[in-house]
Amino acid sequence: MSPMKFHLSHLQAMLLFALLISIAFGFLSRRRPLDRMKYIAWSLLLFLLFGIGIGWAMYPFSH
Amino acid sequence: MTDETQIAADPPPDTMREARAIAFGVAGWLVPGLGHALQKMWGRAITFFAVVGVLVFVGAGMRGNLFNSDGGDAFAALGYVADLGTGSFYWLAKYIEVGGPDVSHAYGDYGTRFLAAAGVLNLLAALHAYEAARGRKA
């Protein structure tokens, strides 16, 4: 079997991780489809906001 | 007297329910989503199987560090516990990651997090299946 390789960028990895975890949390904690959709959207938004926010907060220390 | 003997011989319903719940929890740990599938919670079953599967597949494809039992320090032991949380998918990750881990690049480090997150998420899903079987969650 040839080794598989995924070379995801920082943003791609964060987006994929945030999406998958948000979907799992939505299905875990809510029962009705509409509630799940709302929870997934809200969780994804917060993941991205915090991820990008922390990224920008660390930016001055990288220079 | 005979009635008392019969009552004592039959396990109480709560014990049966508890044993069933533990079985569902263990099944959910071994195969992600199976604990919910056995309770006919199809949406959750498919979701957990797919999410844990994709996290393991991508994490191993990014050459994340898949810990084993002879890690040496506490963090490696914790990582091993987290990775074992994926149940049977731990061996799937080992099968996919034929080149071994490579954390010299950022994506290898992300892969390690993907694998650990998959394990912890599956443990959470297995615990949910156990609680649902006990009637505490729906």
N, CA and C atoms of all chains as a GROMACS GRO file, in nm:
protein
  603
    1MET      N    1   0.084  -0.121   0.000
    1MET     CA    2   0.000   0.000   0.000
    1MET      C    3   0.088   0.125   0.000
    2SER      N    4   0.063   0.215  -0.096
    2SER     CA    5   0.143   0.337  -0.100
    2SER      C    6   0.096   0.434   0.007
    3PRO      N    7   0.190   0.505   0.071
    3PRO     CA    8   0.150   0.595   0.178
    3PRO      C    9   0.065   0.711   0.126
    4MET      N   10  -0.043   0.741   0.198
    4MET     CA   11  -0.128   0.853   0.161
    4MET      C   12  -0.073   0.979   0.226
    5LYS      N   13  -0.088   1.090   0.158
    5LYS     CA   14  -0.038   1.215   0.214
    5LYS      C   15  -0.143   1.324   0.197
    6PHE      N   16  -0.171   1.392   0.307
    6PHE     CA   17  -0.256   1.512   0.301
    6PHE      C   18  -0.171   1.629   0.347
    7HIS      N   19  -0.150   1.724   0.260
    7HIS     CA   20  -0.076   1.843   0.299
    7HIS      C   21  -0.174   1.959   0.308
    8LEU      N   22  -0.239   1.970   0.423
    8LEU     CA   23  -0.336   2.077   0.440
    8LEU      C   24  -0.266   2.200   0.497
    9SER      N   25  -0.312   2.316   0.454
    9SER     CA   26  -0.258   2.440   0.510
    9SER      C   27  -0.316   2.459   0.651
   10HIS      N   28  -0.267   2.560   0.721
   10HIS     CA   29  -0.318   2.590   0.856
   10HIS      C   30  -0.469   2.614   0.851
   11LEU      N   31  -0.510   2.698   0.756
   11LEU     CA   32  -0.652   2.736   0.747
   11LEU      C   33  -0.738   2.615   0.708
   12GLN      N   34  -0.691   2.537   0.612
   12GLN     CA   35  -0.768   2.420   0.570
   12GLN      C   36  -0.784   2.321   0.685
   13ALA      N   37  -0.675   2.298   0.759
   13ALA     CA   38  -0.681   2.205   0.873
   13ALA      C   39  -0.778   2.257   0.978
   14MET      N   40  -0.773   2.388   1.005
   14MET     CA   41  -0.862   2.446   1.106
   14MET      C   42  -1.007   2.436   1.062
   15LEU      N   43  -1.032   2.467   0.933
   15LEU     CA   44  -1.170   2.461   0.882
   15LEU      C   45  -1.226   2.319   0.891
   16LEU      N   46  -1.146   2.222   0.849
   16LEU     CA   47  -1.192   2.082   0.851
   16LEU      C   48  -1.217   2.036   0.995
   17PHE      N   49  -1.122   2.067   1.083
   17PHE     CA   50  -1.135   2.027   1.223
   17PHE      C   51  -1.259   2.091   1.286
   18ALA      N   52  -1.276   2.223   1.264
   18ALA     CA   53  -1.389   2.295   1.322
   18ALA      C   54  -1.521   2.239   1.270
   19LEU      N   55  -1.526   2.210   1.141
   19LEU     CA   56  -1.650   2.159   1.082
   19LEU      C   57  -1.686   2.022   1.139
   20LEU      N   58  -1.589   1.932   1.143
   20LEU     CA   59  -1.616   1.796   1.191
   20LEU      C   60  -1.656   1.795   1.338
   21ILE      N   61  -1.584   1.870   1.420
   21ILE     CA   62  -1.615   1.872   1.563
   21ILE      C   63  -1.749   1.939   1.588
   22SER      N   64  -1.780   2.043   1.512
   22SER     CA   65  -1.910   2.111   1.528
   22SER      C   66  -2.024   2.017   1.493
   23ILE      N   67  -2.009   1.942   1.384
   23ILE     CA   68  -2.114   1.846   1.344
   23ILE      C   69  -2.133   1.741   1.454
   24ALA      N   70  -2.022   1.688   1.505
   24ALA     CA   71  -2.032   1.585   1.610
   24ALA      C   72  -2.098   1.641   1.736
   25PHE      N   73  -2.058   1.761   1.776
   25PHE     CA   74  -2.118   1.822   1.896
   25PHE      C   75  -2.267   1.849   1.874
   26GLY      N   76  -2.302   1.894   1.755
   26GLY     CA   77  -2.442   1.922   1.724
   26GLY      C   78  -2.528   1.798   1.736
   27PHE      N   79  -2.480   1.686   1.683
   27PHE     CA   80  -2.555   1.560   1.690
   27PHE      C   81  -2.555   1.502   1.830
   28LEU      N   82  -2.448   1.532   1.904
   28LEU     CA   83  -2.437   1.478   2.040
   28LEU      C   84  -2.531   1.549   2.137
   29SER      N   85  -2.543   1.680   2.119
   29SER     CA   86  -2.612   1.757   2.223
   29SER      C   87  -2.753   1.801   2.186
   30ARG      N   88  -2.792   1.790   2.061
   30ARG     CA   89  -2.928   1.832   2.022
   30ARG      C   90  -2.999   1.719   1.950
   31ARG      N   91  -3.131   1.716   1.966
   31ARG     CA   92  -3.208   1.606   1.909
   31ARG      C   93  -3.282   1.646   1.781
   32ARG      N   94  -3.344   1.764   1.784
   32ARG     CA   95  -3.424   1.805   1.666
   32ARG      C   96  -3.332   1.859   1.557
   33PRO      N   97  -3.363   1.829   1.430
   33PRO     CA   98  -3.275   1.871   1.319
   33PRO      C   99  -3.248   2.021   1.315
   34LEU      N  100  -3.352   2.102   1.338
   34LEU     CA  101  -3.332   2.247   1.332
   34LEU      C  102  -3.238   2.294   1.444
   35ASP      N  103  -3.258   2.239   1.563
   35ASP     CA  104  -3.169   2.273   1.676
   35ASP      C  105  -3.025   2.232   1.647
   36ARG      N  106  -3.012   2.117   1.582
   36ARG     CA  107  -2.877   2.070   1.547
   36ARG      C  108  -2.810   2.165   1.449
   37MET      N  109  -2.886   2.205   1.347
   37MET     CA  110  -2.829   2.296   1.246
   37MET      C  111  -2.784   2.427   1.310
   38LYS      N  112  -2.868   2.479   1.398
   38LYS     CA  113  -2.835   2.605   1.466
   38LYS      C  114  -2.709   2.587   1.551
   39TYR      N  115  -2.704   2.477   1.623
   39TYR     CA  116  -2.589   2.450   1.711
   39TYR      C  117  -2.461   2.434   1.629
   40ILE      N  118  -2.471   2.361   1.518
   40ILE     CA  119  -2.353   2.338   1.433
   40ILE      C  120  -2.303   2.472   1.376
   41ALA      N  121  -2.396   2.554   1.326
   41ALA     CA  122  -2.357   2.684   1.268
   41ALA      C  123  -2.294   2.773   1.373
   42TRP      N  124  -2.352   2.778   1.490
   42TRP     CA  125  -2.302   2.863   1.598
   42TRP      C  126  -2.166   2.814   1.646
   43SER      N  127  -2.153   2.684   1.664
   43SER     CA  128  -2.026   2.626   1.711
   43SER      C  129  -1.914   2.649   1.608
   44LEU      N  130  -1.949   2.631   1.480
   44LEU     CA  131  -1.850   2.651   1.373
   44LEU      C  132  -1.803   2.796   1.370
   45LEU      N  133  -1.900   2.886   1.382
   45LEU     CA  134  -1.867   3.030   1.382
   45LEU      C  135  -1.772   3.063   1.497
   46LEU      N  136  -1.803   3.013   1.616
   46LEU     CA  137  -1.719   3.042   1.733
   46LEU      C  138  -1.580   2.980   1.718
   47PHE      N  139  -1.574   2.858   1.665
   47PHE     CA  140  -1.444   2.793   1.640
   47PHE      C  141  -1.357   2.883   1.551
   48LEU      N  142  -1.418   2.930   1.440
   48LEU     CA  143  -1.342   3.009   1.344
   48LEU      C  144  -1.303   3.144   1.402
   49LEU      N  145  -1.399   3.207   1.472
   49LEU     CA  146  -1.370   3.338   1.531
   49LEU      C  147  -1.255   3.328   1.632
   50PHE      N  148  -1.263   3.229   1.720
   50PHE     CA  149  -1.157   3.214   1.821
   50PHE      C  150  -1.025   3.173   1.757
   51GLY      N  151  -1.031   3.083   1.658
   51GLY     CA  152  -0.909   3.038   1.591
   51GLY      C  153  -0.837   3.153   1.522
   52ILE      N  154  -0.913   3.230   1.443
   52ILE     CA  155  -0.853   3.342   1.370
   52ILE      C  156  -0.813   3.452   1.469
   53GLY      N  157  -0.896   3.474   1.572
   53GLY     CA  158  -0.865   3.575   1.674
   53GLY      C  159  -0.736   3.544   1.747
   54ILE      N  160  -0.719   3.420   1.789
   54ILE     CA  161  -0.596   3.380   1.860
   54ILE      C  162  -0.476   3.390   1.765
   55GLY      N  163  -0.500   3.353   1.637
   55GLY     CA  164  -0.394   3.364   1.538
   55GLY      C  165  -0.343   3.507   1.525
   56TRP      N  166  -0.438   3.602   1.516
   56TRP     CA  167  -0.399   3.743   1.506
   56TRP      C  168  -0.337   3.792   1.637
   57ALA      N  169  -0.384   3.743   1.751
   57ALA     CA  170  -0.328   3.785   1.880
   57ALA      C  171  -0.182   3.740   1.892
   58MET      N  172  -0.148   3.629   1.829
   58MET     CA  173  -0.009   3.579   1.837
   58MET      C  174   0.080   3.641   1.731
   59TYR      N  175   0.019   3.709   1.634
   59TYR     CA  176   0.097   3.764   1.522
   59TYR      C  177   0.215   3.853   1.566
   60PRO      N  178   0.198   3.947   1.662
   60PRO     CA  179   0.311   4.033   1.700
   60PRO      C  180   0.430   3.955   1.756
   61PHE      N  181   0.406   3.840   1.816
   61PHE     CA  182   0.517   3.764   1.877
   61PHE      C  183   0.599   3.687   1.774
   62SER      N  184   0.547   3.678   1.652
   62SER     CA  185   0.621   3.604   1.548
   62SER      C  186   0.718   3.695   1.474
   63HIS      N  187   0.722   3.825   1.508
   63HIS     CA  188   0.812   3.918   1.438
   63HIS      C  189   0.909   3.984   1.535
   64MET      N  190  -4.224  -1.921   5.001
   64MET     CA  191  -4.081  -1.955   4.995
   64MET      C  192  -4.034  -1.975   4.852
   65THR      N  193  -4.118  -2.043   4.774
   65THR     CA  194  -4.084  -2.068   4.634
   65THR      C  195  -4.079  -1.937   4.556
   66ASP      N  196  -4.176  -1.849   4.584
   66ASP     CA  197  -4.179  -1.719   4.516
   66ASP      C  198  -4.053  -1.638   4.544
   67GLU      N  199  -4.012  -1.642   4.671
   67GLU     CA  200  -3.892  -1.568   4.709
   67GLU      C  201  -3.770  -1.619   4.632
   68THR      N  202  -3.763  -1.753   4.619
   68THR     CA  203  -3.649  -1.813   4.548
   68THR      C  204  -3.649  -1.769   4.402
   69GLN      N  205  -3.770  -1.766   4.342
   69GLN     CA  206  -3.779  -1.725   4.201
   69GLN      C  207  -3.741  -1.579   4.182
   70ILE      N  208  -3.784  -1.495   4.273
   70ILE     CA  209  -3.752  -1.352   4.262
   70ILE      C  210  -3.601  -1.331   4.274
   71ALA      N  211  -3.542  -1.408   4.368
   71ALA     CA  212  -3.397  -1.393   4.388
   71ALA      C  213  -3.319  -1.444   4.267
   72ALA      N  214  -3.372  -1.545   4.197
   72ALA     CA  215  -3.300  -1.604   4.084
   72ALA      C  216  -3.300  -1.511   3.962
   73ASP      N  217  -3.412  -1.439   3.940
   73ASP     CA  218  -3.418  -1.349   3.824
   73ASP      C  219  -3.341  -1.220   3.852
   74PRO      N  220  -3.252  -1.180   3.762
   74PRO     CA  221  -3.183  -1.053   3.785
   74PRO      C  222  -3.281  -0.937   3.776
   75PRO      N  223  -3.270  -0.840   3.862
   75PRO     CA  224  -3.363  -0.727   3.856
   75PRO      C  225  -3.347  -0.652   3.724
   76PRO      N  226  -3.456  -0.590   3.676
   76PRO     CA  227  -3.452  -0.521   3.546
   76PRO      C  228  -3.342  -0.416   3.538
   77ASP      N  229  -3.313  -0.346   3.648
   77ASP     CA  230  -3.210  -0.242   3.646
   77ASP      C  231  -3.073  -0.300   3.614
   78THR      N  232  -3.046  -0.420   3.668
   78THR     CA  233  -2.917  -0.484   3.641
   78THR      C  234  -2.904  -0.520   3.494
   79MET      N  235  -3.014  -0.572   3.437
   79MET     CA  236  -3.014  -0.607   3.295
   79MET      C  237  -2.993  -0.483   3.208
   80ARG      N  238  -3.062  -0.377   3.248
   80ARG     CA  239  -3.053  -0.252   3.172
   80ARG      C  240  -2.911  -0.196   3.179
   81GLU      N  241  -2.852  -0.206   3.297
   81GLU     CA  242  -2.715  -0.156   3.316
   81GLU      C  243  -2.616  -0.237   3.230
   82ALA      N  244  -2.634  -0.370   3.231
   82ALA     CA  245  -2.545  -0.456   3.151
   82ALA      C  246  -2.559  -0.425   3.002
   83ARG      N  247  -2.683  -0.402   2.960
   83ARG     CA  248  -2.710  -0.368   2.820
   83ARG      C  249  -2.644  -0.234   2.784
   84ALA      N  250  -2.657  -0.140   2.878
   84ALA     CA  251  -2.598  -0.007   2.855
   84ALA      C  252  -2.446  -0.015   2.843
   85ILE      N  253  -2.385  -0.096   2.929
   85ILE     CA  254  -2.238  -0.113   2.923
   85ILE      C  255  -2.199  -0.177   2.790
   86ALA      N  256  -2.277  -0.277   2.747
   86ALA     CA  257  -2.249  -0.343   2.619
   86ALA      C  258  -2.258  -0.244   2.503
   87PHE      N  259  -2.358  -0.157   2.506
   87PHE     CA  260  -2.371  -0.055   2.401
   87PHE      C  261  -2.252   0.043   2.404
   88GLY      N  262  -2.212   0.079   2.525
   88GLY     CA  263  -2.098   0.171   2.539
   88GLY      C  264  -1.970   0.110   2.483
   89VAL      N  265  -1.945  -0.016   2.517
   89VAL     CA  266  -1.824  -0.085   2.468
   89VAL      C  267  -1.831  -0.102   2.316
   90ALA      N  268  -1.951  -0.135   2.266
   90ALA     CA  269  -1.968  -0.150   2.120
   90ALA      C  270  -1.941  -0.017   2.050
   91GLY      N  271  -1.989   0.091   2.109
   91GLY     CA  272  -1.966   0.224   2.053
   91GLY      C  273  -1.820   0.264   2.054
   92TRP      N  274  -1.747   0.216   2.154
   92TRP     CA  275  -1.603   0.244   2.159
   92TRP      C  276  -1.529   0.162   2.053
   93LEU      N  277  -1.564   0.034   2.041
   93LEU     CA  278  -1.494  -0.054   1.946
   93LEU      C  279  -1.517  -0.012   1.801
   94VAL      N  280  -1.640   0.014   1.767
   94VAL     CA  281  -1.673   0.061   1.631
   94VAL      C  282  -1.751   0.192   1.646
   95PRO      N  283  -1.692   0.305   1.610
   95PRO     CA  284  -1.761   0.433   1.627
   95PRO      C  285  -1.902   0.432   1.567
   96GLY      N  286  -2.000   0.470   1.649
   96GLY     CA  287  -2.139   0.476   1.604
   96GLY      C  288  -2.219   0.350   1.629
   97LEU      N  289  -2.152   0.240   1.658
   97LEU     CA  290  -2.224   0.113   1.675
   97LEU      C  291  -2.316   0.115   1.798
   98GLY      N  292  -2.271   0.181   1.904
   98GLY     CA  293  -2.354   0.192   2.025
   98GLY      C  294  -2.486   0.260   1.998
   99HIS      N  295  -2.485   0.360   1.909
   99HIS     CA  296  -2.609   0.429   1.873
   99HIS      C  297  -2.688   0.349   1.770
  100ALA      N  298  -2.617   0.281   1.679
  100ALA     CA  299  -2.686   0.201   1.577
  100ALA      C  300  -2.767   0.089   1.643
  101LEU      N  301  -2.712   0.030   1.748
  101LEU     CA  302  -2.783  -0.079   1.817
  101LEU      C  303  -2.910  -0.028   1.887
  102GLN      N  304  -2.914   0.103   1.911
  102GLN     CA  305  -3.033   0.164   1.973
  102GLN      C  306  -3.120   0.234   1.867
  103LYS      N  307  -3.088   0.207   1.740
  103LYS     CA  308  -3.164   0.262   1.626
  103LYS      C  309  -3.158   0.415   1.620
  104MET      N  310  -3.049   0.472   1.670
  104MET     CA  311  -3.028   0.617   1.654
  104MET      C  312  -2.939   0.634   1.531
  105TRP      N  313  -3.001   0.622   1.414
  105TRP     CA  314  -2.925   0.612   1.290
  105TRP      C  315  -2.848   0.738   1.256
  106GLY      N  316  -2.908   0.853   1.278
  106GLY     CA  317  -2.841   0.979   1.246
  106GLY      C  318  -2.712   0.995   1.323
  107ARG      N  319  -2.720   0.970   1.452
  107ARG     CA  320  -2.600   0.982   1.536
  107ARG      C  321  -2.498   0.873   1.500
  108ALA      N  322  -2.547   0.754   1.473
  108ALA     CA  323  -2.456   0.643   1.441
  108ALA      C  324  -2.373   0.675   1.316
  109ILE      N  325  -2.442   0.719   1.210
  109ILE     CA  326  -2.372   0.749   1.085
  109ILE      C  327  -2.277   0.868   1.105
  110THR      N  328  -2.325   0.968   1.178
  110THR     CA  329  -2.243   1.088   1.199
  110THR      C  330  -2.114   1.054   1.274
  111PHE      N  331  -2.125   0.979   1.384
  111PHE     CA  332  -2.004   0.949   1.462
  111PHE      C  333  -1.908   0.859   1.384
  112PHE      N  334  -1.966   0.765   1.310
  112PHE     CA  335  -1.880   0.678   1.228
  112PHE      C  336  -1.804   0.762   1.125
  113ALA      N  337  -1.877   0.852   1.060
  113ALA     CA  338  -1.815   0.933   0.953
  113ALA      C  339  -1.716   1.033   1.011
  114VAL      N  340  -1.754   1.102   1.118
  114VAL     CA  341  -1.666   1.206   1.173
  114VAL      C  342  -1.537   1.144   1.229
  115VAL      N  343  -1.551   1.039   1.309
  115VAL     CA  344  -1.431   0.974   1.366
  115VAL      C  345  -1.348   0.913   1.252
  116GLY      N  346  -1.415   0.855   1.154
  116GLY     CA  347  -1.344   0.795   1.041
  116GLY      C  348  -1.265   0.899   0.962
  117VAL      N  349  -1.326   1.012   0.933
  117VAL     CA  350  -1.257   1.116   0.856
  117VAL      C  351  -1.140   1.173   0.937
  118LEU      N  352  -1.163   1.196   1.068
  118LEU     CA  353  -1.054   1.249   1.152
  118LEU      C  354  -0.934   1.153   1.154
  119VAL      N  355  -0.962   1.024   1.166
  119VAL     CA  356  -0.854   0.924   1.169
  119VAL      C  357  -0.786   0.917   1.032
  120PHE      N  358  -0.867   0.914   0.928
  120PHE     CA  359  -0.814   0.903   0.790
  120PHE      C  360  -0.723   1.021   0.756
  121VAL      N  361  -0.773   1.142   0.785
  121VAL     CA  362  -0.694   1.262   0.754
  121VAL      C  363  -0.573   1.273   0.848
  122GLY      N  364  -0.596   1.243   0.976
  122GLY     CA  365  -0.486   1.250   1.074
  122GLY      C  366  -0.371   1.156   1.038
  123ALA      N  367  -0.405   1.035   0.999
  123ALA     CA  368  -0.302   0.940   0.960
  123ALA      C  369  -0.240   0.980   0.826
  124GLY      N  370  -0.323   1.034   0.735
  124GLY     CA  371  -0.273   1.082   0.607
  124GLY      C  372  -0.178   1.200   0.619
  125MET      N  373  -0.197   1.279   0.726
  125MET     CA  374  -0.107   1.392   0.753
  125MET      C  375   0.017   1.347   0.831
  126ARG      N  376   0.026   1.218   0.851
  126ARG     CA  377   0.140   1.155   0.921
  126ARG      C  378   0.152   1.205   1.065
  127GLY      N  379   0.037   1.209   1.132
  127GLY     CA  380   0.036   1.245   1.274
  127GLY      C  381   0.097   1.134   1.358
  128ASN      N  382   0.134   1.170   1.480
  128ASN     CA  383   0.197   1.072   1.569
  128ASN      C  384   0.091   0.982   1.631
  129LEU      N  385   0.095   0.855   1.596
  129LEU     CA  386   0.004   0.757   1.654
  129LEU      C  387   0.080   0.688   1.768
  130PHE      N  388   0.043   0.723   1.890
  130PHE     CA  389   0.119   0.675   2.006
  130PHE      C  390   0.099   0.526   2.028
  131ASN      N  391   0.200   0.463   2.089
  131ASN     CA  392   0.185   0.322   2.128
  131ASN      C  393   0.216   0.307   2.277
  132SER      N  394   0.209   0.184   2.325
  132SER     CA  395   0.214   0.161   2.470
  132SER      C  396   0.352   0.191   2.532
  133ASP      N  397   0.456   0.192   2.453
  133ASP     CA  398   0.590   0.215   2.509
  133ASP      C  399   0.638   0.358   2.484
  134GLY      N  400   0.550   0.453   2.514
  134GLY     CA  401   0.582   0.594   2.489
  134GLY      C  402   0.694   0.648   2.577
  135GLY      N  403   0.693   0.613   2.704
  135GLY     CA  404   0.802   0.654   2.791
  135GLY      C  405   0.767   0.763   2.890
  136ASP      N  406   0.686   0.861   2.852
  136ASP     CA  407   0.650   0.966   2.948
  136ASP      C  408   0.498   0.980   2.959
  137ALA      N  409   0.458   1.070   3.050
  137ALA     CA  410   0.315   1.084   3.080
  137ALA      C  411   0.237   1.135   2.960
  138PHE      N  412   0.296   1.225   2.883
  138PHE     CA  413   0.225   1.280   2.767
  138PHE      C  414   0.203   1.173   2.660
  139ALA      N  415   0.304   1.088   2.643
  139ALA     CA  416   0.290   0.979   2.545
  139ALA      C  417   0.182   0.880   2.591
  140ALA      N  418   0.178   0.857   2.724
  140ALA     CA  419   0.075   0.766   2.778
  140ALA      C  420  -0.063   0.826   2.757
  141LEU      N  421  -0.077   0.957   2.780
  141LEU     CA  422  -0.205   1.025   2.758
  141LEU      C  423  -0.244   1.019   2.610
  142GLY      N  424  -0.146   1.041   2.525
  142GLY     CA  425  -0.170   1.034   2.381
  142GLY      C  426  -0.214   0.895   2.339
  143TYR      N  427  -0.155   0.795   2.402
  143TYR     CA  428  -0.192   0.656   2.371
  143TYR      C  429  -0.336   0.628   2.411
  144VAL      N  430  -0.374   0.678   2.529
  144VAL     CA  431  -0.512   0.660   2.575
  144VAL      C  432  -0.608   0.730   2.478
  145ALA      N  433  -0.572   0.852   2.438
  145ALA     CA  434  -0.658   0.927   2.345
  145ALA      C  435  -0.668   0.853   2.211
  146ASP      N  436  -0.556   0.804   2.160
  146ASP     CA  437  -0.558   0.733   2.032
  146ASP      C  438  -0.638   0.602   2.042
  147LEU      N  439  -0.624   0.534   2.155
  147LEU     CA  440  -0.699   0.409   2.174
  147LEU      C  441  -0.849   0.434   2.179
  148GLY      N  442  -0.888   0.557   2.208
  148GLY     CA  443  -1.030   0.593   2.211
  148GLY      C  444  -1.100   0.570   2.080
  149THR      N  445  -1.025   0.563   1.971
  149THR     CA  446  -1.087   0.539   1.840
  149THR      C  447  -1.128   0.392   1.821
  150GLY      N  448  -1.093   0.307   1.918
  150GLY     CA  449  -1.132   0.166   1.911
  150GLY      C  450  -1.062   0.094   1.797
  151SER      N  451  -1.143   0.030   1.712
  151SER     CA  452  -1.086  -0.048   1.602
  151SER      C  453  -1.018   0.042   1.498
  152PHE      N  454  -1.054   0.170   1.497
  152PHE     CA  455  -0.993   0.262   1.400
  152PHE      C  456  -0.846   0.289   1.431
  153TYR      N  457  -0.802   0.252   1.551
  153TYR     CA  458  -0.659   0.267   1.586
  153TYR      C  459  -0.575   0.182   1.490
  154TRP      N  460  -0.623   0.062   1.462
  154TRP     CA  461  -0.549  -0.027   1.372
  154TRP      C  462  -0.565   0.017   1.227
  155LEU      N  463  -0.677   0.078   1.197
  155LEU     CA  464  -0.696   0.136   1.064
  155LEU      C  465  -0.593   0.247   1.041
  156ALA      N  466  -0.574   0.331   1.143
  156ALA     CA  467  -0.475   0.439   1.133
  156ALA      C  468  -0.335   0.382   1.116
  157LYS      N  469  -0.305   0.275   1.189
  157LYS     CA  470  -0.173   0.211   1.176
  157LYS      C  471  -0.154   0.156   1.035
  158TYR      N  472  -0.262   0.104   0.979
  158TYR     CA  473  -0.257   0.047   0.843
  158TYR      C  474  -0.236   0.157   0.739
  159ILE      N  475  -0.302   0.270   0.760
  159ILE     CA  476  -0.290   0.381   0.665
  159ILE      C  477  -0.152   0.444   0.673
  160GLU      N  478  -0.103   0.459   0.797
  160GLU     CA  479   0.022   0.534   0.819
  160GLU      C  480   0.143   0.442   0.802
  161VAL      N  481   0.162   0.393   0.682
  161VAL     CA  482   0.270   0.297   0.660
  161VAL      C  483   0.408   0.364   0.667
  162GLY      N  484   0.413   0.494   0.635
  162GLY     CA  485   0.541   0.566   0.637
  162GLY      C  486   0.583   0.610   0.776
  163GLY      N  487   0.499   0.587   0.875
  163GLY     CA  488   0.530   0.632   1.011
  163GLY      C  489   0.501   0.780   1.029
  164PRO      N  490   0.504   0.827   1.154
  164PRO     CA  491   0.473   0.968   1.178
  164PRO      C  492   0.585   1.061   1.132
  165ASP      N  493   0.547   1.183   1.098
  165ASP     CA  494   0.646   1.285   1.062
  165ASP      C  495   0.597   1.419   1.117
  166VAL      N  496   0.643   1.450   1.238
  166VAL     CA  497   0.598   1.575   1.301
  166VAL      C  498   0.701   1.687   1.282
  167SER      N  499   0.791   1.670   1.185
  167SER     CA  500   0.886   1.777   1.155
  167SER      C  501   0.818   1.888   1.075
  168HIS      N  502   0.699   1.858   1.019
  168HIS     CA  503   0.621   1.959   0.948
  168HIS      C  504   0.495   1.990   1.028
  169ALA      N  505   0.439   2.109   1.000
  169ALA     CA  506   0.319   2.151   1.074
  169ALA      C  507   0.204   2.053   1.054
  170TYR      N  508   0.188   2.003   0.930
  170TYR     CA  509   0.073   1.916   0.905
  170TYR      C  510   0.084   1.783   0.981
  171GLY      N  511   0.207   1.737   1.009
  171GLY     CA  512   0.224   1.617   1.091
  171GLY      C  513   0.178   1.642   1.233
  172ASP      N  514   0.206   1.761   1.284
  172ASP     CA  515   0.161   1.798   1.418
  172ASP      C  516   0.009   1.809   1.422
  173TYR      N  517  -0.050   1.867   1.317
  173TYR     CA  518  -0.196   1.874   1.309
  173TYR      C  519  -0.256   1.734   1.304
  174GLY      N  520  -0.189   1.646   1.232
  174GLY     CA  521  -0.237   1.508   1.223
  174GLY      C  522  -0.245   1.442   1.359
  175THR      N  523  -0.145   1.470   1.444
  175THR     CA  524  -0.146   1.416   1.581
  175THR      C  525  -0.271   1.463   1.655
  176ARG      N  526  -0.305   1.591   1.639
  176ARG     CA  527  -0.425   1.646   1.706
  176ARG      C  528  -0.552   1.585   1.648
  177PHE      N  529  -0.554   1.563   1.518
  177PHE     CA  530  -0.672   1.502   1.455
  177PHE      C  531  -0.696   1.362   1.513
  178LEU      N  532  -0.588   1.286   1.526
  178LEU     CA  533  -0.600   1.149   1.577
  178LEU      C  534  -0.647   1.149   1.722
  179ALA      N  535  -0.588   1.238   1.805
  179ALA     CA  536  -0.627   1.244   1.945
  179ALA      C  537  -0.772   1.291   1.959
  180ALA      N  538  -0.810   1.391   1.878
  180ALA     CA  539  -0.948   1.442   1.883
  180ALA      C  540  -1.047   1.333   1.843
  181ALA      N  541  -1.011   1.253   1.744
  181ALA     CA  542  -1.098   1.143   1.702
  181ALA      C  543  -1.122   1.046   1.818
  182GLY      N  544  -1.016   1.014   1.891
  182GLY     CA  545  -1.028   0.921   2.004
  182GLY      C  546  -1.113   0.976   2.116
  183VAL      N  547  -1.088   1.101   2.152
  183VAL     CA  548  -1.164   1.161   2.263
  183VAL      C  549  -1.311   1.178   2.224
  184LEU      N  550  -1.333   1.216   2.098
  184LEU     CA  551  -1.471   1.232   2.049
  184LEU      C  552  -1.545   1.098   2.051
  185ASN      N  553  -1.475   0.992   2.013
  185ASN     CA  554  -1.539   0.860   2.013
  185ASN      C  555  -1.570   0.813   2.155
  186LEU      N  556  -1.481   0.846   2.249
  186LEU     CA  557  -1.510   0.811   2.389
  186LEU      C  558  -1.634   0.885   2.438
  187LEU      N  559  -1.645   1.011   2.396
  187LEU     CA  560  -1.763   1.092   2.433
  187LEU      C  561  -1.890   1.031   2.372
  188ALA      N  562  -1.881   0.988   2.247
  188ALA     CA  563  -1.996   0.926   2.180
  188ALA      C  564  -2.033   0.794   2.246
  189ALA      N  565  -1.932   0.716   2.286
  189ALA     CA  566  -1.959   0.588   2.353
  189ALA      C  567  -2.026   0.612   2.488
  190LEU      N  568  -1.981   0.716   2.558
  190LEU     CA  569  -2.043   0.751   2.687
  190LEU      C  570  -2.187   0.795   2.666
  191HIS      N  571  -2.212   0.867   2.557
  191HIS     CA  572  -2.348   0.910   2.525
  191HIS      C  573  -2.438   0.789   2.496
  192ALA      N  574  -2.383   0.691   2.423
  192ALA     CA  575  -2.460   0.570   2.391
  192ALA      C  576  -2.494   0.496   2.522
  193TYR      N  577  -2.398   0.491   2.613
  193TYR     CA  578  -2.420   0.426   2.743
  193TYR      C  579  -2.531   0.498   2.822
  194GLU      N  580  -2.521   0.630   2.827
  194GLU     CA  581  -2.620   0.708   2.901
  194GLU      C  582  -2.759   0.698   2.836
  195ALA      N  583  -2.762   0.699   2.703
  195ALA     CA  584  -2.890   0.688   2.632
  195ALA      C  585  -2.955   0.553   2.661
  196ALA      N  586  -2.875   0.448   2.668
  196ALA     CA  587  -2.929   0.314   2.697
  196ALA      C  588  -2.980   0.306   2.840
  197ARG      N  589  -2.922   0.386   2.928
  197ARG     CA  590  -2.972   0.390   3.066
  197ARG      C  591  -3.097   0.477   3.079
  198GLY      N  592  -3.132   0.548   2.973
  198GLY     CA  593  -3.251   0.633   2.975
  198GLY      C  594  -3.225   0.773   3.027
  199ARG      N  595  -3.099   0.809   3.040
  199ARG     CA  596  -3.067   0.942   3.092
  199ARG      C  597  -3.062   1.048   2.984
  200LYS      N  598  -3.032   1.007   2.861
  200LYS     CA  599  -3.026   1.102   2.750
  200LYS      C  600  -3.100   1.043   2.631
  201ALA      N  601  -3.142   1.131   2.542
  201ALA     CA  602  -3.210   1.083   2.422
  201ALA      C  603  -3.147   1.144   2.299
   0.00000   0.00000   0.00000
